[in-house]
Amino acid sequence: MLSFRLTITADQRQALERKLKTAQQLGDLRLAKFILAIFAVVHYQETEQAALVLQLSVAQVEDYVHKFLCYGALGVAFKKPSGRRPKLTTEQQRELSRLIEAGPEACGFGGACWRSPMIQQLIKDRFGVSYTVFYIAELLKNLGFSYQKAAFVSDHLDEVARRRWCSRTWPEIVRQARAQKALLLFGDEASFPQWGTLTYTWARRGHQPLVPTSGKRKGWKVFGLIEYFTGRFFHQGLEGRCNSASYTAFLARVLEETRGHLILIQDGARYHTSAETKRFFAQHEERLSVFQLPSYSPDYNPIEKLWKKLKQEETHMHYFPTFGALTEKVEQALLRFENVPQEILALCSLPKELARAA
């Protein structure tokens, strides 16, 4: 076991650091460990400690140090191995797929996001097969994986209630609406802040798009209802907070503007289920039936797609110097959508599971 002090010059250190950076970028674990072994011996003095940290044998570390002493930084390299390189078997590929689906933490990694070097290390540790990091993406694609953005899902989801809504409640609502020739309305609210909202856009590399902001913490709130069969759109804007009084006033206006029975589908916002709102529903039960969506299920409310489209086309990346400029912009957009019911029907199509049930 080597136990002397290994020293390197400044030029050698710089050369090794450049090689190390290149090896890490290329995913060359073998070369990276070679260079790290040299640095480890420089700091730890004994090869046994370096071998323990890098998960190498003492003989390997001593061989690396010997090559460096003989050839300097130029000796820190490996020849390309001859012959066919080992590959994962079909069963190993299946096991790798299961490990990836389980997530990084289940495989002993600290993070929760898979990166190609992590999967490269996983394959090396579990199966003893070394792949270049550039091949990992192709391998994962062949296994049926893709690099995609994650999405949030509420940990409060009640899957039983959602299935019951799809299989029983929603089909019964549709039958009732058709039998009564009622308007089937999905309701929700949206907020449009004066300080602006950002989104992705094209720009020259190195020049991040900058959008002025008023910094005013005010927003224009909008109540909305879309009719499932015709695409008819009811809306009403207001300044300030949404509450039971403003919500019931909006519903009262819709009742005045329509005839026949209304079936309202809403989420569980507080002012939707408050005592004041329930009294309003009771007073108008002859013309108004109300159904609650399952908890944490905005994906079952098609009007959410309308809000997203409206913000994307009309308010994202825009500067509103005054509150009046904001309200004018939003109201113009609302009026435009009010006059294109077919576009609303196409945009606000129901999720597949609800469409099949209907």
C-alpha positions as CSV (number, residue, x, y, z in Angstrom):
1,M,0.0,0.0,0.0
2,L,1.4,3.4,-1.0
3,S,1.7,5.8,1.9
4,F,3.8,8.6,0.5
5,R,2.8,12.2,-0.2
6,L,1.9,12.7,-3.9
7,T,2.3,16.2,-5.1
8,I,1.3,17.8,-8.4
9,T,2.2,21.0,-10.1
10,A,-0.2,23.8,-10.9
11,D,-0.1,22.9,-14.6
12,Q,-0.7,19.3,-13.9
13,R,-3.7,20.2,-11.7
14,Q,-5.2,22.4,-14.4
15,A,-4.7,19.6,-17.0
16,L,-6.4,17.1,-14.7
17,E,-9.3,19.4,-13.9
18,R,-9.9,19.9,-17.6
19,K,-9.9,16.2,-18.2
20,L,-12.2,15.6,-15.2
21,K,-14.7,18.2,-16.5
22,T,-14.7,16.6,-19.9
23,A,-15.1,13.1,-18.4
24,Q,-18.0,14.2,-16.3
25,Q,-19.7,15.8,-19.3
26,L,-19.3,12.7,-21.4
27,G,-20.3,10.4,-18.5
28,D,-17.0,8.6,-18.6
29,L,-17.1,7.2,-15.0
30,R,-13.9,5.2,-15.4
31,L,-11.8,8.2,-16.4
32,A,-13.5,10.4,-13.8
33,K,-12.5,7.9,-11.1
34,F,-9.0,7.7,-12.4
35,I,-8.6,11.5,-12.0
36,L,-10.4,11.6,-8.7
37,A,-8.1,8.8,-7.4
38,I,-5.1,11.0,-8.2
39,F,-6.6,14.0,-6.3
40,A,-7.6,11.7,-3.4
41,V,-4.1,10.4,-3.0
42,V,-2.8,14.0,-3.1
43,H,-5.1,14.9,-0.1
44,Y,-5.5,11.6,1.8
45,Q,-1.9,10.3,1.4
46,E,-3.0,6.6,1.6
47,T,-4.4,4.7,-1.3
48,E,-6.6,2.6,1.0
49,Q,-8.7,5.7,1.9
50,A,-8.9,6.7,-1.8
51,A,-10.1,3.2,-2.8
52,L,-12.8,3.3,0.0
53,V,-14.2,6.6,-1.2
54,L,-14.2,5.8,-4.9
55,Q,-15.3,2.2,-4.5
56,L,-12.2,0.9,-6.2
57,S,-9.7,-1.7,-5.2
58,V,-6.4,-0.6,-3.6
59,A,-4.6,-2.3,-6.6
60,Q,-6.5,-0.1,-9.0
61,V,-5.7,3.1,-7.2
62,E,-2.0,2.1,-7.0
63,D,-2.0,1.4,-10.7
64,Y,-3.5,4.8,-11.5
65,V,-0.9,6.5,-9.3
66,H,1.9,4.6,-11.0
67,K,0.6,5.6,-14.5
68,F,0.5,9.2,-13.4
69,L,4.0,9.1,-12.0
70,C,5.3,7.6,-15.2
71,Y,3.5,9.6,-17.8
72,G,2.0,12.6,-16.1
73,A,-1.4,14.0,-17.2
74,L,-1.0,12.4,-20.6
75,G,-1.1,8.9,-18.9
76,V,-4.5,9.7,-17.5
77,A,-6.4,7.9,-20.2
78,F,-7.9,4.6,-21.3
79,K,-7.7,2.8,-24.6
80,K,-11.0,2.0,-26.2
81,P,-11.8,-1.7,-25.3
82,S,-11.9,-4.1,-28.2
83,G,-14.6,-6.6,-28.9
84,R,-18.4,-6.3,-28.4
85,R,-19.4,-4.4,-25.3
86,P,-21.7,-6.1,-22.8
87,K,-25.4,-5.2,-23.0
88,L,-28.4,-5.5,-20.8
89,T,-30.4,-8.7,-21.3
90,T,-34.2,-8.6,-21.9
91,E,-34.9,-9.5,-18.2
92,Q,-32.4,-6.8,-17.0
93,Q,-34.2,-4.2,-19.2
94,R,-37.5,-5.1,-17.6
95,E,-35.9,-4.8,-14.1
96,L,-34.4,-1.5,-15.1
97,S,-37.8,-0.3,-16.2
98,R,-39.3,-1.2,-12.8
99,L,-36.5,0.6,-11.0
100,I,-37.0,3.8,-13.0
101,E,-40.7,3.7,-12.4
102,A,-40.1,3.3,-8.7
103,G,-38.2,6.6,-8.7
104,P,-34.7,7.7,-7.7
105,E,-35.3,7.7,-4.0
106,A,-36.3,4.1,-4.0
107,C,-33.0,3.3,-5.8
108,G,-30.9,5.0,-3.1
109,F,-30.4,8.4,-4.7
110,G,-31.0,11.7,-2.8
111,G,-33.0,13.5,-5.5
112,A,-36.4,12.8,-6.9
113,C,-35.6,13.6,-10.6
114,W,-34.0,11.1,-12.9
115,R,-30.9,12.3,-14.8
116,S,-29.0,10.3,-17.4
117,P,-25.8,10.1,-15.2
118,M,-27.9,8.7,-12.4
119,I,-29.4,6.0,-14.6
120,Q,-25.9,5.3,-16.0
121,Q,-24.7,4.8,-12.4
122,L,-27.7,2.6,-11.6
123,I,-27.0,0.3,-14.5
124,K,-23.4,0.1,-13.5
125,D,-24.2,-0.7,-9.9
126,R,-27.1,-3.1,-10.4
127,F,-26.0,-5.0,-13.6
128,G,-22.3,-4.3,-14.0
129,V,-22.8,-2.9,-17.5
130,S,-21.1,0.4,-18.5
131,Y,-23.0,2.6,-21.0
132,T,-22.0,6.0,-22.2
133,V,-24.2,8.7,-20.9
134,F,-25.2,9.7,-24.4
135,Y,-26.7,6.2,-25.0
136,I,-28.9,6.4,-22.0
137,A,-31.5,8.6,-23.7
138,E,-31.7,6.2,-26.6
139,L,-32.0,3.2,-24.3
140,L,-34.8,4.8,-22.3
141,K,-36.6,5.7,-25.5
142,N,-36.4,2.1,-26.6
143,L,-37.8,1.0,-23.2
144,G,-40.8,3.3,-23.6
145,F,-39.7,6.3,-21.6
146,S,-39.7,9.9,-22.5
147,Y,-38.2,13.1,-20.9
148,Q,-41.2,15.1,-19.8
149,K,-42.4,17.6,-17.2
150,A,-44.1,16.3,-14.1
151,A,-47.5,17.4,-13.0
152,F,-49.0,18.0,-9.6
153,V,-51.8,15.7,-8.3
154,S,-53.5,16.5,-5.0
155,D,-52.9,14.1,-2.2
156,H,-56.5,14.8,-1.1
157,L,-58.0,13.2,-4.2
158,D,-60.9,10.9,-3.4
159,E,-60.7,8.3,-6.2
160,V,-63.8,6.6,-5.0
161,A,-65.9,9.8,-5.2
162,R,-64.4,10.6,-8.7
163,R,-65.4,7.2,-10.0
164,R,-68.8,7.5,-8.5
165,W,-69.2,10.9,-10.2
166,C,-68.2,9.5,-13.6
167,S,-70.3,6.3,-13.5
168,R,-73.4,7.5,-11.7
169,T,-73.7,11.2,-10.9
170,W,-72.7,12.7,-14.2
171,P,-74.8,10.4,-16.5
172,E,-77.8,11.0,-14.2
173,I,-77.2,14.8,-14.6
174,V,-77.1,14.5,-18.4
175,R,-80.4,12.5,-18.4
176,Q,-82.1,14.9,-16.1
177,A,-81.0,17.9,-18.2
178,R,-82.3,16.3,-21.4
179,A,-85.5,15.2,-19.9
180,Q,-86.2,18.7,-18.5
181,K,-84.7,20.5,-21.5
182,A,-82.7,22.4,-18.9
183,L,-79.5,24.5,-19.3
184,L,-76.6,22.4,-18.0
185,L,-74.1,24.9,-16.6
186,F,-70.5,24.5,-15.5
187,G,-69.5,27.4,-13.2
188,D,-66.2,28.7,-12.0
189,E,-64.3,31.9,-11.3
190,A,-61.0,33.4,-12.6
191,S,-58.7,36.2,-11.4
192,F,-56.8,38.5,-13.7
193,P,-54.0,40.4,-11.8
194,Q,-53.0,43.9,-12.8
195,W,-49.3,43.2,-12.0
196,G,-49.3,40.8,-15.0
197,T,-48.6,37.1,-15.7
198,L,-45.6,35.5,-17.5
199,T,-45.4,32.5,-19.8
200,Y,-43.0,31.0,-22.3
201,T,-42.1,32.8,-25.5
202,W,-39.4,32.9,-28.2
203,A,-36.6,35.3,-27.7
204,R,-33.0,35.6,-28.8
205,R,-30.6,33.3,-26.8
206,G,-29.1,35.2,-23.8
207,H,-31.8,37.9,-23.9
208,Q,-34.6,37.1,-21.4
209,P,-37.9,38.8,-22.3
210,L,-38.7,41.6,-19.9
211,V,-42.3,42.7,-19.2
212,P,-43.1,45.8,-17.3
213,T,-45.2,45.4,-14.2
214,S,-47.3,47.9,-12.3
215,G,-46.7,46.1,-9.0
216,K,-50.3,46.9,-8.1
217,R,-51.8,44.0,-6.0
218,K,-55.2,44.3,-7.6
219,G,-57.1,41.9,-9.8
220,W,-60.2,41.7,-11.9
221,K,-62.4,38.8,-10.8
222,V,-64.8,37.1,-13.2
223,F,-67.7,34.7,-12.6
224,G,-68.4,32.4,-15.5
225,L,-70.9,29.8,-16.6
226,I,-70.8,27.7,-19.8
227,E,-73.7,25.7,-21.1
228,Y,-72.7,22.1,-21.9
229,F,-75.1,21.5,-24.9
230,T,-74.9,24.9,-26.7
231,G,-71.6,26.6,-25.6
232,R,-73.5,29.7,-24.3
233,F,-71.3,31.8,-22.1
234,F,-72.5,33.8,-19.1
235,H,-70.0,36.1,-17.3
236,Q,-69.8,38.9,-14.8
237,G,-66.7,40.8,-13.6
238,L,-66.2,42.5,-10.3
239,E,-63.5,44.3,-8.4
240,G,-62.6,42.9,-5.0
241,R,-63.1,39.5,-3.5
242,C,-65.5,36.8,-4.6
243,N,-68.0,36.1,-1.9
244,S,-71.5,34.7,-1.3
245,A,-73.3,38.0,-2.1
246,S,-71.5,38.6,-5.4
247,Y,-71.9,35.0,-6.4
248,T,-75.6,34.8,-5.7
249,A,-76.1,38.2,-7.4
250,F,-74.5,36.7,-10.6
251,L,-76.7,33.6,-10.4
252,A,-79.8,35.8,-9.9
253,R,-78.9,37.8,-13.1
254,V,-78.5,34.5,-15.0
255,L,-81.9,33.3,-13.8
256,E,-83.5,36.6,-15.0
257,E,-81.9,36.3,-18.5
258,T,-83.0,32.7,-19.0
259,R,-86.1,30.6,-19.0
260,G,-86.7,27.1,-17.9
261,H,-84.7,25.0,-15.5
262,L,-81.0,25.5,-14.7
263,I,-78.7,22.7,-13.6
264,L,-75.6,24.2,-12.0
265,I,-72.3,22.2,-11.5
266,Q,-69.8,23.9,-9.2
267,D,-66.8,23.2,-7.1
268,G,-66.4,23.4,-3.4
269,A,-65.3,27.0,-2.9
270,R,-66.5,28.4,0.4
271,Y,-68.9,30.9,-1.0
272,H,-70.4,28.1,-3.1
273,T,-71.4,26.2,0.0
274,S,-72.0,28.9,2.5
275,A,-75.2,29.3,4.5
276,E,-76.1,32.4,2.5
277,T,-75.6,30.6,-0.8
278,K,-77.6,27.6,0.3
279,R,-80.5,29.9,1.3
280,F,-80.4,31.3,-2.3
281,F,-80.5,27.8,-3.7
282,A,-83.5,26.9,-1.5
283,Q,-85.4,30.0,-2.6
284,H,-84.9,29.1,-6.3
285,E,-85.1,25.3,-6.1
286,E,-88.1,25.3,-8.6
287,R,-85.8,26.6,-11.3
288,L,-82.3,25.7,-10.0
289,S,-80.7,22.4,-9.3
290,V,-77.1,22.3,-7.9
291,F,-74.5,19.5,-8.0
292,Q,-71.0,19.6,-6.5
293,L,-68.0,18.3,-8.3
294,P,-65.8,15.8,-6.5
295,S,-63.2,17.5,-4.3
296,Y,-60.0,18.6,-6.0
297,S,-61.3,17.8,-9.5
298,P,-60.8,20.9,-11.7
299,D,-60.1,18.6,-14.6
300,Y,-63.8,17.7,-14.6
301,N,-64.8,21.3,-15.1
302,P,-64.5,22.3,-18.8
303,I,-64.6,26.0,-18.1
304,E,-61.1,25.8,-16.7
305,K,-59.9,25.3,-20.3
306,L,-61.6,28.6,-21.3
307,W,-59.9,30.5,-18.6
308,K,-56.5,29.1,-19.6
309,K,-57.1,30.0,-23.3
310,L,-58.3,33.5,-22.4
311,K,-55.2,34.3,-20.3
312,Q,-52.9,32.8,-22.9
313,E,-54.2,34.9,-25.7
314,E,-55.2,38.1,-23.9
315,T,-53.3,38.8,-20.7
316,H,-50.0,36.8,-20.5
317,M,-47.0,39.0,-21.1
318,H,-49.1,42.1,-21.3
319,Y,-48.5,45.3,-19.3
320,F,-51.4,47.0,-17.7
321,P,-50.4,50.5,-16.4
322,T,-53.9,51.1,-14.9
323,F,-56.6,48.9,-13.5
324,G,-59.0,50.3,-16.2
325,A,-56.7,49.0,-18.9
326,L,-56.8,45.5,-17.4
327,T,-60.6,45.4,-17.0
328,E,-61.1,46.7,-20.6
329,K,-58.8,44.1,-22.0
330,V,-60.5,41.3,-20.1
331,E,-64.1,42.4,-20.8
332,Q,-63.3,42.7,-24.6
333,A,-62.0,39.1,-24.5
334,L,-65.0,37.9,-22.6
335,L,-67.4,39.5,-25.1
336,R,-65.5,37.9,-28.0
337,F,-65.8,34.4,-26.5
338,E,-69.5,35.1,-25.7
339,N,-70.1,35.4,-29.4
340,V,-68.4,32.2,-30.5
341,P,-70.3,29.4,-28.8
342,Q,-69.0,26.8,-31.3
343,E,-65.4,27.7,-30.3
344,I,-66.3,27.3,-26.7
345,L,-67.8,23.9,-27.4
346,A,-64.6,22.8,-29.2
347,L,-62.3,24.3,-26.6
348,C,-64.1,23.1,-23.5
349,S,-64.7,19.5,-24.4
350,L,-65.1,17.2,-21.5
351,P,-62.4,14.8,-20.3
352,K,-62.6,11.4,-22.0
353,E,-64.0,9.6,-19.0
354,L,-66.9,12.1,-18.7
355,A,-67.5,12.2,-22.4
356,R,-67.8,8.4,-22.5
357,A,-70.2,8.4,-19.6
358,A,-72.4,11.1,-21.2
